[in-house]
Amino acid sequence: MNTLKLRDYTGKALSECTILELYNAALALTQDACRNRGYNSGKKKVYYISAEFLIGKLLSNNLINLGIYDDVKAELAEAGKDITELEEFEYEPSLGNGGLGRLAACFIDSLATLGLPADGVGLAYHCGLFKQSFEDRKQHMRPDYWRKWGMANWMKRTDKHYKVQCGDLELLSTMYEIDVTGYGSKCGRLRLFDLDTVNEGLIGSGIGFDKKEIEKNLTLFLYPDDSDEDGKLLRVYQEYFMVSNAAQLILDECVERGSNLHDLADYAAIQINDTHPSLVIPELVRLLTEKGIEEKEAYQIVTDVCAYTNHTILAEALETWPKHFFKAVVPHLMPIIKRMNDAVKAKYEEPSVQIIDEYGNVHMAHMDIHYSHSVNGVARLHTDILKETELNNFYKLYPEKFNNKTNGITFRRWVIECNPELTELITEKIGEGWKTDARQLEQLIPYAEDETFLQCILNRKNTKKHKFSAWIEQYQGDKVDPESVYDVQIKRLHEYKRQQLNLLWAIDRYLHIKDGYRPRRPVTVFFGAKAAPAYVIAKDIIHAILAFSSIVNNDPEVSPYLKVVMLRNYNVSMAEKLIPASDISEQISLASKEASGTGNMKFMLNGAVTLGTMDGANVEIAELVGEDNIFTFGQSSEEVIEHYKNADYVAKNWYKKDKRLAAAVDFLVSEEMLEAGDRKLLKQLYDELLGKDWFMTFPDFESYCKTKDKALAAYEDRMGWAKKMAVNIAKAGYFSSDRTIDQYNNDIWHLEKDC
Ligand code: CBF
């Protein structure tokens, strides 16, 4: 029973409190409730090391997990206060960027919920990614000072400090902790390291700062601009700082729990989330040998402890650092990495599997694979591609290490919290069980034939669409018709995700409407995306979307039928508002390139229907819902891989033979666009598409347009559409991160549950 009352934390009547006082009181209450629950513990613990934890706002999620949301809401209501005011007041932590970071956040929620002893380990960025605004229809970036108002109070400063030596530079860390509440369970922890000397005053205009001043800049930003050498070096400093702290913490804690270090694998599992934490491997070898363990044995211990998750096949994200970077930042690790490389070389001659290549570059993923006991991909197709193509030479050496762990999402945040309307409807039909056992959602299947239920689903979607429409108008002034189809693509801006394909469709529709076509129902195309600071074409795509939206939205002939909305500063909180309101989930990456996607799962769970390629986890979604309940199009991953192998794709040929496509592409540099936008940027994008189109937008254009037309037509059969929604919701249970984490535990970590 909850005995904690908000008024005990305010010192005065709630009705007299400011919003900040109420917020801080709710935060303190949450922390006490968490302490009362206690923390999952046990002999063996998993340390999930990640450069990102995109945790989203914390208050409501924590209150829900702790089972006290309704009590706090009622107490506030009694005092004439509305809990949504606190929710809106809360500032979203900026500790992550995209899918990988959001996945890490879902995982720590599930780890706590399942009673598994676990820590997330990362960095306490001051400004995280950046805050996006649009000026002159271009992306502008400002520091995101998220540790303000009450937010910093979520991070408890501890008295743990570690020395981290980087060449001549000695850094002293401080560890912070954020409680991670599980749903009806004990809690876990997110442990974030910072440097007291970091100085936000170093930030100049935009997000610029002196990249050489490591003591002052180390944890200012997540993924600082690495377009120059100093930026790249800074990333290596960050990565080493993160893992050295993690390694020291792990060894300390394991010894405290009784490990003699030879048996470290009985006390710790380390999950290396992508290659950013890979240096934990040589760092652990270094620390173990310092403590008297033979280097050869240290290799084995580290291999038994570490497991590596690959999140992408894109070369740019498979980190490779020149040897001289390591000599500058971690000279003491270089001899270890060299000896680890020699050990590999002695066993395997094949050049493509070496850790250090012939040019002296260190391949982080290669080190991970040789010195971990598990290598997993994040969706079935992705893992197959790793095994058969990208990492085939490694798979041949270590078939037993490779395994798949299809991603998942926490249903607490992605439906219970963000869509209480749908949650209530589901619970009314099938009871509470699905909240802890997501597979029970399947019990909804019979209701997909029940017209009353289907009407309820439509009504609740409608409520969410109206709410979002009101919110977006207030937030950025866009007027959106709730009767329009909400067609939504929200994710990082990357050419492989192909926001440009969606834009070309919108241009094509615009041209049709100008030609006199009058669609039966309007469509609103929503884009939400940040482009990495140094990613020029991604920024050009944002610019083209903004320029085009200004043309469409201001054209009285077109805007009753088509609107394009580019959301400013897209983040987790916005996704929580928009996903429940969405009709069509755009998952249109070039087949083979999206490792999994997790947005696709969130949309499905909230009754949006996927329009997507057979890529990443879309493949598994398609299998689960059946072809009547998803719209798929485009080249298969096999075809795409074949084209890359043969290097036979020529964009211009597609442009020449498809008039509709050519008209849409040409519109990018039309008079209207050049008036609305910047000639250089638009021309740059046009040239990129015609001259390269590396992610093969053109070959998929025709089938995309046809399939989208089919989806829009299907939308008009409201009962038919509601049935698709119901099946998607009912089949979403597989994508609970509780299932994913259970699989990690059963196959890789082998922890005992503390419950
Ligand atoms: O596995 C989580 C996600 O990671 C990425 O975002 C990544 O950063 N590599 C991938 O792009 C997604 O496909 C994947 O879902």
Boltz pocket constraint, residues with backbone or C-beta under 6 A from the ligand:
constraints:
  - pocket:
      binder: B
      contacts: [[A, 98], [A, 99], [A, 100], [A, 101], [A, 103], [A, 310], [A, 311], [A, 312], [A, 317], [A, 378], [A, 407], [A, 593], [A, 594], [A, 595], [A, 596], [A, 597], [A, 598], [A, 616]]
      max_distance: 6.0
